């Protein structure tokens, strides 16, 4: 089914091979900022599990620990139990709104500086430059035939890639177990299979995504760039080539020959050469631009050399673009940052944070959950009194053993005993010894006279007997036989 | 549709050739690694088909060279669980049942295991929570026991059952059918009912209960005791408390005297292993009415050993 158009249109290939990206080394304020961010983020990532934090003898001394095996999450002085997962959910919501805030204020700053894909790609590109040399040498080597020297260089590079990838995976598992113990166990073959599996998977993904996929992840795989475009507006910062100033492009020689005929862009292609995703920013905003601003550094450098003002490529908002085109002065940066949308995002973000901090400060570390046993609802005892059974879950969320008293109120003539106690010695309260940082499950027998309402609400309360008297209580039913029985 | 392929100016890419309300689609080439990912999934699928059950055949699917099956995996997991439980079960087997409560962890395990067995073998009569069925099966959660509520006694009762005619060690007793067999006439039975109801303070003493007292002393006290305290050696219920297995109103008591039920329970000693029976006893004990073992040498309740209570029986027979 040949279409006549086939004669005029080159039939497009169904598949496109990746074009190699060999970013050139550059120095400048944004590059230095990127170095700083890389240093801080990698230090946090690799270093955090090794920070110690003393919690006494009954809890781990790792500052940040996601203890999946024991269902605990430790973060410095905060310990989170599974039923308090809303704190984690709150953190995730804050992270989400934080991203909205950052995006609406400074555009794709997350992509450009802090995203792990960006940081690790940056790291791997430094390895490329270290082993293969500068951009031109890298391109030459890529096109060179497979000589022994090339094989050796490639092998060395892959080895370094794999080492970085392995340490990346190795650092990840340290968040889930005691880091020194796990390191020892890992190297002596005693760690859990899931530890080795996790390291293997993360080594593979880091190796593939950081070593080879790189900008393809941002362009084809990541949903975030596409979501972000919905969050940006005319007040969000973007890396912008000021085409009204730069066009038409011409070299300095041409400009000297025909003064006034050319714009500021000298068409030196430095902005393309330094781009870690291999795009040409002069084509306008595009999905491949992670706004890392390295092209700003490169262009400023060139502008300085040719004696023209900096900022031919610069962070601009769409409003700035319109203003500058109209010959007005752009708004100062702090004014662009403080627009209603960012202020609302910031308000919501800090409100959630403040609410979480407040509730963290208020929470009691003794929790009682009572369940009324329903089979049977009540038991008639031989002396005519009625007994109801309850299952109590008493959570001692402090990292020390505790003594608590369980008592009832609102149930006349009630007697309490546990499965290890006896009715003969029952009183109106029982004492429990709670192990540190644990849930104690107790069956509580409550007997009360048969006279009374068929269904009666009363309160079971747990109260600390050792210093902190705060506790928790639950309102629960007491059932009696129906009258006609 | 008319083919309207053209080169898009902004991107230099060809359009697909169709258009909806001015919206056109670019024929952007797929990244080549995506194609390789697709090939990889094909290779994966081939490997999967070779290794695992895949093609449905007439009787079953192809087996796969690994020989994996979900049933086999289940068996493996069950074996692993059995192996994991073995130390606990052995420890329970090695512990005399009266000592179980002194070892809280073992006791807890026994209660759990007994609960599981209870839900299979016992709930049909005694109910899912052990509360029994009114006027049919005894409630195991209260503090009233026909044959005794300490661990060893409960264990013996479970192992040997109640009123199993084919088993020598079974709990055995028989209340005469006073009315049905003509031992007492209806008026006498009514008097006896009056007396029994004064024992549990449901009625005030009356002329009828006074006459009933004599009848009770002559016919009932031998098993139920002169004050209606019951007799555990023969499983004679207490008559002076608030708990009535077959009902405590006049009609129910009269019916019981006329034609007693003499309820039966299967013996489990020949169906369940001794550890399961021990755990069942622990579970029943834990339901709320468990009694301490008698301090004195038990004359009424036998002291069954772990494996087979056979030949130990000194339990009351009629």
Interface residues (C-beta under 8 A of the other chain):
Chain A: X3 X5 X9 X10 X12 X13 X14 X15 X16 X17 X18 X213 X216 X220 X373 X374 X375 X376 X379 X380 X381 X382 X383 X384 X387 X389 X419 X420 X422 X423 X443 X445
Chain B: X3 X5 X6 X7 X13 X14 X17 X27 X29 X30 X31 X32 X33 X34 X35 X101 X104 X127 X128 X129 X131 X139 X141 X142 X143 X144 X238 X241 X242 X243 X286 X288 X289 X292
